[in-house]
Amino acid sequence: MARRKDATRRPWLLPVGAVLAVSACSGPTVINTGEPHTPIATSAPRPTLPSYTTNAHLATADEFYATSGDQQAYYFTTPSGRWRCAIIPHAQAGCQAAGAATLPITGAPTAVTRADGSQVTPKALVIDRDDDAQFVAAEDDPFVLQPGPAATLPFGTVLAAAGFRCNVQEASGVSCGSEASGKGFTFSTDGYAAIYTDVPQ
């Protein structure tokens, strides 16, 4: 009788294998270490150049389009006549000092490294379609209209053409930027910055 009573009292006991199977089906154990939650870093949004609500500041691009040697580009001279610049369609925009072998920009490097490792004096400041602004040797004066001079880009006027835009302002100097990357440069004889500075709207 006692044996029968024990058998009826423990119907809930399961074989060991069944217990392990139930344990394996439960989810992973969460361990709280007490450290603060750190969200996964996301890439910063790509910079963009300002959009225009009016065409009041835009130059007529055709007035600056010219052929120099075998290159067709949008060439301009600053109102002071000190700088020669160009937008080379869908490739780059850049400026160099008129008649100067070096760039008279405070803080500009005195030498840059070529692909072959040699050191050369930079003659131009350039923004490519996708890269950061950089100082380059600029052989053959690609930003100077030959024969020139190129048309003057007035203060506060934006030359926007072929994937780039450039302007000249009395307060900040010359600025060019890439429409594709949002990157650019701004410079004057007092210094430079790797950012495009738009004219006030």
CYANA upper distance limits for C-alpha pairs under 8 A (distance plus 0.5 A):
  1 MET  CA      5 LYS  CA      6.82
  2 ALA  CA      6 ASP  CA      6.92
  3 ARG  CA      7 ALA  CA      6.98
  4 ARG  CA      8 THR  CA      6.95
  5 LYS  CA      9 ARG  CA      6.75
  6 ASP  CA     10 ARG  CA      7.06
  7 ALA  CA     11 PRO  CA      7.53
 14 LEU  CA     18 ALA  CA      6.88
 14 LEU  CA     19 VAL  CA      7.21
 15 PRO  CA     19 VAL  CA      7.21
 16 VAL  CA     20 LEU  CA      6.96
 17 GLY  CA     21 ALA  CA      6.78
 18 ALA  CA     22 VAL  CA      6.83
 19 VAL  CA     23 SER  CA      6.84
 20 LEU  CA     24 ALA  CA      6.64
 21 ALA  CA     25 CYS  CA      6.96
 22 VAL  CA     26 SER  CA      7.31
 46 ARG  CA    181 SER  CA      7.66
 46 ARG  CA    182 GLY  CA      7.86
 47 PRO  CA    181 SER  CA      7.16
 47 PRO  CA    182 GLY  CA      5.36
 47 PRO  CA    183 LYS  CA      7.57
 48 THR  CA    179 GLU  CA      7.50
 48 THR  CA    180 ALA  CA      8.31
 48 THR  CA    181 SER  CA      7.17
 48 THR  CA    182 GLY  CA      4.61
 48 THR  CA    183 LYS  CA      8.13
 49 LEU  CA    177 GLY  CA      7.93
 49 LEU  CA    178 SER  CA      8.23
 49 LEU  CA    179 GLU  CA      6.80
 49 LEU  CA    182 GLY  CA      5.53
 49 LEU  CA    183 LYS  CA      8.34
 49 LEU  CA    196 TYR  CA      8.10
 50 PRO  CA    198 ASP  CA      7.79
 52 TYR  CA    201 GLN  CA      8.38
 57 HIS  CA    156 GLY  CA      7.23
 57 HIS  CA    157 THR  CA      5.45
 57 HIS  CA    158 VAL  CA      6.33
 57 HIS  CA    199 VAL  CA      8.35
 58 LEU  CA    157 THR  CA      6.24
 58 LEU  CA    158 VAL  CA      5.28
 58 LEU  CA    159 LEU  CA      6.61
 58 LEU  CA    160 ALA  CA      7.55
 59 ALA  CA    153 LEU  CA      8.48
 59 ALA  CA    157 THR  CA      6.48
 59 ALA  CA    158 VAL  CA      6.18
 59 ALA  CA    159 LEU  CA      5.71
 59 ALA  CA    160 ALA  CA      7.92
 60 THR  CA     64 PHE  CA      8.24
 60 THR  CA    159 LEU  CA      7.86
 61 ALA  CA     65 TYR  CA      7.18
 61 ALA  CA     74 TYR  CA      7.79
 61 ALA  CA    159 LEU  CA      6.71
 61 ALA  CA    160 ALA  CA      7.34
 61 ALA  CA    161 ALA  CA      6.93
 63 GLU  CA    151 ALA  CA      7.97
 64 PHE  CA     74 TYR  CA      5.45
 64 PHE  CA     75 TYR  CA      5.91
 64 PHE  CA     76 PHE  CA      6.84
 64 PHE  CA    150 ALA  CA      7.70
 64 PHE  CA    151 ALA  CA      6.59
 65 TYR  CA     72 GLN  CA      7.67
 65 TYR  CA     73 ALA  CA      6.14
 65 TYR  CA     74 TYR  CA      4.80
 65 TYR  CA     75 TYR  CA      6.86
 66 ALA  CA     72 GLN  CA      6.24
 66 ALA  CA     73 ALA  CA      6.32
 66 ALA  CA     74 TYR  CA      6.76
 66 ALA  CA     75 TYR  CA      7.33
 66 ALA  CA    145 LEU  CA      8.20
 67 THR  CA     71 GLN  CA      6.12
 67 THR  CA     72 GLN  CA      4.84
 67 THR  CA     73 ALA  CA      7.00
 67 THR  CA    145 LEU  CA      8.09
 68 SER  CA     72 GLN  CA      6.79
 68 SER  CA     73 ALA  CA      8.34
 68 SER  CA    144 VAL  CA      8.49
 68 SER  CA    145 LEU  CA      5.93
 68 SER  CA    146 GLN  CA      5.60
 68 SER  CA    147 PRO  CA      7.65
 69 GLY  CA    146 GLN  CA      7.43
 72 GLN  CA     88 ILE  CA      7.75
 73 ALA  CA     86 ALA  CA      6.99
 73 ALA  CA     87 ILE  CA      6.29
 73 ALA  CA     88 ILE  CA      5.29
 73 ALA  CA     89 PRO  CA      6.72
 74 TYR  CA     86 ALA  CA      5.82
 74 TYR  CA     87 ILE  CA      5.49
 74 TYR  CA     88 ILE  CA      7.05
 74 TYR  CA     89 PRO  CA      8.27
 74 TYR  CA    161 ALA  CA      8.17
 75 TYR  CA     84 ARG  CA      8.13
 75 TYR  CA     85 CYS  CA      6.35
 75 TYR  CA     86 ALA  CA      4.71
 75 TYR  CA     87 ILE  CA      7.01
 75 TYR  CA    143 PHE  CA      7.45
 75 TYR  CA    144 VAL  CA      7.63
 75 TYR  CA    145 LEU  CA      6.85
 75 TYR  CA    150 ALA  CA      6.19
 75 TYR  CA    151 ALA  CA      7.60
 76 PHE  CA     84 ARG  CA      6.70
 76 PHE  CA     85 CYS  CA      5.89
 76 PHE  CA     86 ALA  CA      6.54
 76 PHE  CA    150 ALA  CA      5.46
 76 PHE  CA    151 ALA  CA      5.63
 76 PHE  CA    152 THR  CA      5.96
 76 PHE  CA    153 LEU  CA      6.36
 77 THR  CA     81 GLY  CA      6.42
 77 THR  CA     82 ARG  CA      8.16
 77 THR  CA     83 TRP  CA      6.37
 77 THR  CA     84 ARG  CA      5.32
 77 THR  CA     85 CYS  CA      6.70
 77 THR  CA    149 PRO  CA      7.85
 77 THR  CA    150 ALA  CA      6.19
 77 THR  CA    151 ALA  CA      6.48
 77 THR  CA    152 THR  CA      5.11
 77 THR  CA    153 LEU  CA      6.60
 78 THR  CA     82 ARG  CA      7.04
 78 THR  CA     83 TRP  CA      6.07
 78 THR  CA     84 ARG  CA      7.30
 78 THR  CA     85 CYS  CA      8.50
 78 THR  CA    152 THR  CA      6.14
 78 THR  CA    153 LEU  CA      6.24
 78 THR  CA    154 PRO  CA      7.67
 78 THR  CA    168 VAL  CA      7.30
 78 THR  CA    174 VAL  CA      8.44
 79 PRO  CA    152 THR  CA      6.42
 79 PRO  CA    153 LEU  CA      7.10
 79 PRO  CA    154 PRO  CA      6.61
 79 PRO  CA    155 PHE  CA      7.61
 81 GLY  CA     98 ALA  CA      7.86
 82 ARG  CA     97 ALA  CA      6.44
 82 ARG  CA     98 ALA  CA      5.90
 83 TRP  CA     95 CYS  CA      7.02
 83 TRP  CA     96 GLN  CA      6.30
 83 TRP  CA     97 ALA  CA      5.13
 83 TRP  CA     98 ALA  CA      5.76
 84 ARG  CA     95 CYS  CA      6.05
 84 ARG  CA     96 GLN  CA      6.00
 84 ARG  CA     97 ALA  CA      6.65
 84 ARG  CA     98 ALA  CA      6.35
 84 ARG  CA    143 PHE  CA      6.72
 84 ARG  CA    144 VAL  CA      6.10
 84 ARG  CA    150 ALA  CA      8.35
 85 CYS  CA     93 ALA  CA      7.94
 85 CYS  CA     94 GLY  CA      6.05
 85 CYS  CA     95 CYS  CA      4.56
 85 CYS  CA     96 GLN  CA      6.92
 85 CYS  CA    143 PHE  CA      5.45
 85 CYS  CA    144 VAL  CA      6.97
 86 ALA  CA     93 ALA  CA      6.16
 86 ALA  CA     94 GLY  CA      6.28
 86 ALA  CA     95 CYS  CA      7.13
 86 ALA  CA    142 PRO  CA      8.33
 86 ALA  CA    143 PHE  CA      5.31
 86 ALA  CA    144 VAL  CA      7.67
 87 ILE  CA     92 GLN  CA      6.63
 87 ILE  CA     93 ALA  CA      4.79
 87 ILE  CA     94 GLY  CA      7.28
 87 ILE  CA    143 PHE  CA      8.30
 87 ILE  CA    161 ALA  CA      7.85
 87 ILE  CA    162 ALA  CA      8.15
 87 ILE  CA    164 PHE  CA      7.26
 87 ILE  CA    165 ARG  CA      8.27
 88 ILE  CA     92 GLN  CA      5.83
 88 ILE  CA     93 ALA  CA      6.38
 88 ILE  CA    162 ALA  CA      8.25
 89 PRO  CA    161 ALA  CA      7.84
 89 PRO  CA    162 ALA  CA      5.27
 89 PRO  CA    163 GLY  CA      7.34
 89 PRO  CA    164 PHE  CA      8.41
 90 HIS  CA    129 ARG  CA      7.21
 90 HIS  CA    162 ALA  CA      5.88
 90 HIS  CA    163 GLY  CA      5.87
 90 HIS  CA    164 PHE  CA      8.00
 91 ALA  CA    128 ASP  CA      6.47
 91 ALA  CA    129 ARG  CA      6.16
 92 GLN  CA    126 VAL  CA      7.34
 92 GLN  CA    127 ILE  CA      6.08
 92 GLN  CA    128 ASP  CA      4.71
 92 GLN  CA    129 ARG  CA      6.28
 92 GLN  CA    164 PHE  CA      8.02
 92 GLN  CA    178 SER  CA      8.30
 93 ALA  CA    126 VAL  CA      6.30
 93 ALA  CA    127 ILE  CA      5.98
 93 ALA  CA    128 ASP  CA      7.09
 93 ALA  CA    164 PHE  CA      7.34
 93 ALA  CA    176 CYS  CA      7.16
 93 ALA  CA    177 GLY  CA      8.08
 93 ALA  CA    178 SER  CA      8.46
 94 GLY  CA    124 ALA  CA      7.09
 94 GLY  CA    125 LEU  CA      6.00
 94 GLY  CA    126 VAL  CA      4.68
 94 GLY  CA    127 ILE  CA      6.76
 94 GLY  CA    143 PHE  CA      6.86
 94 GLY  CA    176 CYS  CA      7.84
 95 CYS  CA    124 ALA  CA      5.96
 95 CYS  CA    125 LEU  CA      6.08
 95 CYS  CA    126 VAL  CA      7.22
 95 CYS  CA    143 PHE  CA      6.55
 96 GLN  CA    103 LEU  CA      7.36
 96 GLN  CA    123 LYS  CA      6.43
 96 GLN  CA    124 ALA  CA      4.93
 96 GLN  CA    125 LEU  CA      7.15
 96 GLN  CA    143 PHE  CA      7.34
 96 GLN  CA    144 VAL  CA      8.37
 97 ALA  CA    101 ALA  CA      8.35
 97 ALA  CA    102 THR  CA      7.89
 97 ALA  CA    103 LEU  CA      6.50
 97 ALA  CA    104 PRO  CA      7.82
 97 ALA  CA    123 LYS  CA      7.95
 97 ALA  CA    124 ALA  CA      7.98
100 ALA  CA    123 LYS  CA      8.44
101 ALA  CA    123 LYS  CA      6.76
102 THR  CA    121 THR  CA      7.20
102 THR  CA    122 PRO  CA      6.85
102 THR  CA    123 LYS  CA      5.64
103 LEU  CA    108 ALA  CA      7.75
103 LEU  CA    122 PRO  CA      7.51
103 LEU  CA    123 LYS  CA      6.16
103 LEU  CA    124 ALA  CA      7.37
104 PRO  CA    108 ALA  CA      8.40
104 PRO  CA    189 THR  CA      6.35
105 ILE  CA    187 PHE  CA      7.99
105 ILE  CA    188 SER  CA      6.87
105 ILE  CA    189 THR  CA      4.81
105 ILE  CA    190 ASP  CA      6.56
105 ILE  CA    191 GLY  CA      5.95
105 ILE  CA    192 TYR  CA      7.78
106 THR  CA    189 THR  CA      6.39
106 THR  CA    190 ASP  CA      5.66
106 THR  CA    191 GLY  CA      5.17
106 THR  CA    192 TYR  CA      8.17
107 GLY  CA    191 GLY  CA      6.44
107 GLY  CA    192 TYR  CA      8.06
108 ALA  CA    135 PHE  CA      8.47
108 ALA  CA    191 GLY  CA      7.88
108 ALA  CA    192 TYR  CA      8.21
109 PRO  CA    122 PRO  CA      7.93
109 PRO  CA    135 PHE  CA      8.21
110 THR  CA    121 THR  CA      6.36
110 THR  CA    122 PRO  CA      7.35
111 ALA  CA    119 GLN  CA      6.39
111 ALA  CA    120 VAL  CA      5.69
111 ALA  CA    121 THR  CA      5.00
111 ALA  CA    122 PRO  CA      6.46
112 VAL  CA    119 GLN  CA      6.05
112 VAL  CA    120 VAL  CA      5.98
112 VAL  CA    121 THR  CA      6.76
112 VAL  CA    122 PRO  CA      6.68
112 VAL  CA    135 PHE  CA      7.70
112 VAL  CA    136 VAL  CA      7.26
112 VAL  CA    137 ALA  CA      7.97
113 THR  CA    117 GLY  CA      6.15
113 THR  CA    118 SER  CA      6.13
113 THR  CA    119 GLN  CA      5.19
113 THR  CA    120 VAL  CA      6.89
114 ARG  CA    118 SER  CA      5.93
114 ARG  CA    119 GLN  CA      6.82
114 ARG  CA    120 VAL  CA      7.62
120 VAL  CA    137 ALA  CA      6.98
121 THR  CA    136 VAL  CA      8.43
121 THR  CA    137 ALA  CA      6.55
122 PRO  CA    135 PHE  CA      6.26
122 PRO  CA    136 VAL  CA      5.30
122 PRO  CA    137 ALA  CA      4.72
122 PRO  CA    138 ALA  CA      7.73
123 LYS  CA    135 PHE  CA      7.80
123 LYS  CA    136 VAL  CA      6.65
123 LYS  CA    137 ALA  CA      5.52
123 LYS  CA    138 ALA  CA      6.46
124 ALA  CA    135 PHE  CA      6.21
124 ALA  CA    136 VAL  CA      5.97
124 ALA  CA    137 ALA  CA      6.93
124 ALA  CA    138 ALA  CA      6.51
125 LEU  CA    133 ALA  CA      7.53
125 LEU  CA    134 GLN  CA      6.26
125 LEU  CA    135 PHE  CA      5.03
125 LEU  CA    136 VAL  CA      6.84
125 LEU  CA    185 PHE  CA      8.49
126 VAL  CA    133 ALA  CA      6.02
126 VAL  CA    134 GLN  CA      5.93
126 VAL  CA    135 PHE  CA      6.72
126 VAL  CA    136 VAL  CA      7.56
126 VAL  CA    185 PHE  CA      8.37
127 ILE  CA    131 ASP  CA      7.32
127 ILE  CA    132 ASP  CA      6.80
127 ILE  CA    133 ALA  CA      4.92
127 ILE  CA    134 GLN  CA      7.07
127 ILE  CA    176 CYS  CA      7.81
127 ILE  CA    177 GLY  CA      7.22
127 ILE  CA    178 SER  CA      7.43
127 ILE  CA    183 LYS  CA      8.02
127 ILE  CA    184 GLY  CA      6.33
127 ILE  CA    185 PHE  CA      7.55
128 ASP  CA    132 ASP  CA      7.58
128 ASP  CA    133 ALA  CA      7.54
128 ASP  CA    178 SER  CA      7.52
129 ARG  CA    163 GLY  CA      8.09
129 ARG  CA    164 PHE  CA      8.47
129 ARG  CA    178 SER  CA      6.11
129 ARG  CA    179 GLU  CA      8.18
129 ARG  CA    180 ALA  CA      6.67
129 ARG  CA    181 SER  CA      7.13
130 ASP  CA    178 SER  CA      7.90
130 ASP  CA    180 ALA  CA      7.10
130 ASP  CA    181 SER  CA      5.79
130 ASP  CA    183 LYS  CA      8.23
131 ASP  CA    181 SER  CA      8.16
131 ASP  CA    183 LYS  CA      8.13
132 ASP  CA    183 LYS  CA      6.83
132 ASP  CA    184 GLY  CA      7.55
132 ASP  CA    194 ALA  CA      7.93
133 ALA  CA    183 LYS  CA      7.79
133 ALA  CA    184 GLY  CA      6.35
133 ALA  CA    185 PHE  CA      6.52
133 ALA  CA    194 ALA  CA      6.46
138 ALA  CA    142 PRO  CA      7.17
144 VAL  CA    148 GLY  CA      8.00
144 VAL  CA    150 ALA  CA      8.26
145 LEU  CA    149 PRO  CA      6.81
145 LEU  CA    150 ALA  CA      6.35
153 LEU  CA    157 THR  CA      7.21
153 LEU  CA    159 LEU  CA      8.17
153 LEU  CA    167 ASN  CA      7.86
153 LEU  CA    168 VAL  CA      7.61
154 PRO  CA    168 VAL  CA      7.45
155 PHE  CA    167 ASN  CA      7.79
155 PHE  CA    168 VAL  CA      5.59
155 PHE  CA    169 GLN  CA      5.55
155 PHE  CA    170 GLU  CA      7.15
156 GLY  CA    167 ASN  CA      7.10
156 GLY  CA    168 VAL  CA      6.53
156 GLY  CA    169 GLN  CA      5.96
156 GLY  CA    199 VAL  CA      6.27
156 GLY  CA    200 PRO  CA      8.44
157 THR  CA    167 ASN  CA      6.27
157 THR  CA    168 VAL  CA      7.40
157 THR  CA    199 VAL  CA      7.91
158 VAL  CA    165 ARG  CA      7.07
158 VAL  CA    166 CYS  CA      6.16
158 VAL  CA    167 ASN  CA      5.14
158 VAL  CA    168 VAL  CA      8.18
158 VAL  CA    199 VAL  CA      7.97
159 LEU  CA    165 ARG  CA      5.90
159 LEU  CA    166 CYS  CA      5.73
159 LEU  CA    167 ASN  CA      6.73
160 ALA  CA    164 PHE  CA      6.33
160 ALA  CA    165 ARG  CA      4.58
160 ALA  CA    166 CYS  CA      7.02
161 ALA  CA    165 ARG  CA      6.72
163 GLY  CA    178 SER  CA      6.70
163 GLY  CA    179 GLU  CA      5.74
163 GLY  CA    180 ALA  CA      7.23
164 PHE  CA    176 CYS  CA      7.61
164 PHE  CA    177 GLY  CA      6.17
164 PHE  CA    178 SER  CA      5.12
164 PHE  CA    179 GLU  CA      5.88
165 ARG  CA    176 CYS  CA      6.05
165 ARG  CA    177 GLY  CA      6.02
165 ARG  CA    178 SER  CA      7.26
165 ARG  CA    179 GLU  CA      7.88
166 CYS  CA    174 VAL  CA      7.87
166 CYS  CA    175 SER  CA      5.95
166 CYS  CA    176 CYS  CA      4.57
166 CYS  CA    177 GLY  CA      7.01
167 ASN  CA    174 VAL  CA      6.43
167 ASN  CA    175 SER  CA      5.95
167 ASN  CA    176 CYS  CA      7.08
167 ASN  CA    198 ASP  CA      7.86
167 ASN  CA    199 VAL  CA      7.80
168 VAL  CA    172 SER  CA      8.25
168 VAL  CA    173 GLY  CA      6.03
168 VAL  CA    174 VAL  CA      4.99
168 VAL  CA    175 SER  CA      6.85
169 GLN  CA    173 GLY  CA      5.52
169 GLN  CA    174 VAL  CA      6.97
169 GLN  CA    199 VAL  CA      7.74
172 SER  CA    186 THR  CA      7.68
172 SER  CA    187 PHE  CA      7.53
172 SER  CA    188 SER  CA      7.35
172 SER  CA    197 THR  CA      8.28
173 GLY  CA    186 THR  CA      7.15
173 GLY  CA    187 PHE  CA      6.01
173 GLY  CA    188 SER  CA      5.29
174 VAL  CA    186 THR  CA      6.05
174 VAL  CA    187 PHE  CA      5.97
174 VAL  CA    188 SER  CA      6.95
175 SER  CA    184 GLY  CA      7.79
175 SER  CA    185 PHE  CA      6.01
175 SER  CA    186 THR  CA      4.65
175 SER  CA    187 PHE  CA      7.01
175 SER  CA    196 TYR  CA      6.20
175 SER  CA    197 THR  CA      6.42
175 SER  CA    198 ASP  CA      8.12
176 CYS  CA    184 GLY  CA      6.00
176 CYS  CA    185 PHE  CA      6.14
176 CYS  CA    186 THR  CA      7.23
176 CYS  CA    196 TYR  CA      6.33
176 CYS  CA    197 THR  CA      8.26
177 GLY  CA    182 GLY  CA      6.94
177 GLY  CA    183 LYS  CA      6.09
177 GLY  CA    184 GLY  CA      4.38
177 GLY  CA    185 PHE  CA      6.97
177 GLY  CA    195 ILE  CA      8.06
177 GLY  CA    196 TYR  CA      5.76
178 SER  CA    182 GLY  CA      5.88
178 SER  CA    183 LYS  CA      6.16
178 SER  CA    184 GLY  CA      6.62
179 GLU  CA    183 LYS  CA      8.37
182 GLY  CA    196 TYR  CA      8.35
183 LYS  CA    194 ALA  CA      7.86
183 LYS  CA    195 ILE  CA      6.53
183 LYS  CA    196 TYR  CA      7.03
184 GLY  CA    194 ALA  CA      6.23
184 GLY  CA    195 ILE  CA      5.10
184 GLY  CA    196 TYR  CA      4.98
185 PHE  CA    192 TYR  CA      7.66
185 PHE  CA    193 ALA  CA      6.18
185 PHE  CA    194 ALA  CA      4.87
185 PHE  CA    195 ILE  CA      4.99
185 PHE  CA    196 TYR  CA      5.53
185 PHE  CA    197 THR  CA      8.16
186 THR  CA    192 TYR  CA      6.05
186 THR  CA    193 ALA  CA      5.83
186 THR  CA    194 ALA  CA      7.02
186 THR  CA    195 ILE  CA      6.53
186 THR  CA    196 TYR  CA      6.32
186 THR  CA    197 THR  CA      6.84
187 PHE  CA    191 GLY  CA      6.22
187 PHE  CA    192 TYR  CA      4.53
187 PHE  CA    193 ALA  CA      6.90
188 SER  CA    192 TYR  CA      6.90
